[in-house]
Amino acid sequence: MSAQQPILHFPLGGKICLAPNEWQLWSGQDEGANSTLPNLEPGSQKVLVPFSWWRSHFHAHHQNTDVLAKAKNGQIGVWFAADEDVLKHAELIEEGKEYWPLVAAHFPIFRDGRSFSTAAILRDRLSWNKEIRMIGDVLIDQLLQGARVGFDSFELRQDQDLAVAQKQFDLFSVTTQNSWRDKRTVMSAL
């Protein structure tokens, strides 16, 4: 696990701002197929685990009160791989609403847009009302589209300029498509 740079946070109805990144991204592969969570200090560390790890260990979590306690304490969230079928696992995601304060969608490479659909499905079909974060190979060019489909926090690739990224959300005053944030702007006839 490694610490990340600050994130852009853009809550629904709020202003874009820089925020500290309190979440460590964990691949779930640090200890092989039977990997267990890294040690977390109570109340001080938060970890995003792969949804595939949570799914494969879900029944074990019910036996592992430590994992459930940390999840209920807001220390565990999940991240979805780009090829994850969230609709196929809607029941587990519904149960996850009780545990996860945050979910993330991973972009393995900037030109792979499948994770945009993950956020849209989570918001529109699965009624996810908590934070959804963009992670992975996230570029400034993806921020506006991400905000439209349901992302409300963005962990940019290390080489991206956060000051320039913040300005992206002020580029357009009129929207021509509906989005998770609001309906398109109705333009009056001239």
N, C-alpha and C positions, 0 to 999 in steps of 0.2 A: 504494500500500500504506500502511496505517496501523497503528500499534501499538494493541493492545487492552488493556482492563483485565485484572486477574488473573482466572484461571479457577477454577472449583471442580473439584477432582480427586477422584474416588471410585473408586479401583481395586478390582477384585474381591477380596473378603476384607479390604479395608482400611477406613480411616476417611476421612470427607470432610474435605478441607482446602483452603485457598486456596493457589494456586500461581502463580508468575509465568507469564505467557503468552509463551512464547518464539517463537510462530509468528505470522508475518504472513500475512494473507489477501490473496491476489492474484486479481483478477478475470480475468486473462488477456486483457483488452481494452485494456490501457494503450497498446499500440502497434498496434492494428488486427488484422486477420485473421492476419497473419504474426507475431504477437507472440512475443517471446522472453522468457525468464526475466529478471527484474531482476538486476542485479549482486548477488551474494551474497559476503560476506567468508567465506573458508574457516573453518568451525567456529564462526562467530559469529551467523549469521542462518539462520533456517529459514522456509520459505515453503510455504503450502498453495496448490496450483494447482488449477484446475477439472479434474475428471476428464475433461470433454469436451476440454480442451486437451491433457491427457496422451494421451488416446485418439487424437486427430487427429494428434498429433506422435510417436506411439509408435515407428514405424519410423525416424523421424528421430533419436529418442533413441539408438537403437542405433548410429547414425553419430556422434552427438554425445557423445563420451566425457565431456565436462565435465558435462552434465546427469546422466548415469548415475553419475559419480563423486560428485556432490553428493547424489544420491538415496541411493546406498549409504553415504554419510557421514552420513545421517540428517538432511539439510537440506531434503528435499523430501517432502511428503505431498500427498494429494489431497483435494478436497472434492467431494461429490456434490450436484448440484442436486436439488430435490424431485421433479422429473419424470424423473430418470435411472433407467433399467431396469437394475439391477445384475445381475440374473440373465442378461440378454442378453449381458452383458460378463463373465461369470464367468471365462472363460479369462484375460482381461487382468488381472482383479483377482487371480487366482491368481498370475500372474507378478509383479504389484505387491507381493505379500507379501515378495518378495526385496528390494524397494526402499523401500517406504513404512513409516516407523515409526508413522505416525498417518494416519487418515482422518477426515474430518468429513462430517456431513450437514447441509445448509443448510435452514433454515426461513425461507422468504421472508416469511411472515406467521404470527403465532402460531396462528391457527386452521387452518392447513394442516398436517395431520398425516402427510403422505406420508413424511416423513423418519424417522418412527418405524419404518415398515416397512423402510426402508433398513438401519437398525441391526439390526433383528431378522433380516433375511435375511443380512446380513454375518456375524452371530454364529452363527445356527442352520444355515444351508445352506452358507455359504462358509467356515465355521470360522475366521473372523478372530479372532485372539487378542491383537492389539495394541490400542492406544488408539483409541476412536471418540469423537469430539467433536461436541456439539451447537453449531451456529453459526447466526447470523442473528437473527431476531426471537424470541429465547428468553426466556421469562418464568419466574418462580419457579413458577408453576402447572404447568409442564411437567416439572419436574425428577424427580419420583417416577416418572412414566410412562417418562421417558427412561432412568432407572436400571434399571427393570424390563426394558426391551427390549434393553439392551446398551450404552448410552452410559456412559462412565466419566469423561468430562470435559465441562464445560459452560461455554461462553462466553456469559454473559448479556448481554441488551441493556443499554446504558449506564445507563438509568434504574432498573435493578433493584438492590435493596439486598442486597449480598453477605452481610451478617450474617444477615438474615432468610432468605436462600436456604439457608445452611448448616443452619439449624434445621429445614428441611423434611424432612430425612432421619431425624429423630428423632421425627416425629409419630406413627408407627404402629409398634407392637411385634409385631403379628400381620399376616401376609400371607394373603390369601384366594385368590390366584391364583399359579400358577407364574410364575417369571421367569428371566431369564438369570442372576441372582445366586443364587437358591436356590429350593427347592420351597416350596409354600404350607405354612403352619403347620397341623399336625394338632391340632385342638382335642379334648380329652378330653371324654367324656360327663359331664354334670353329675349 
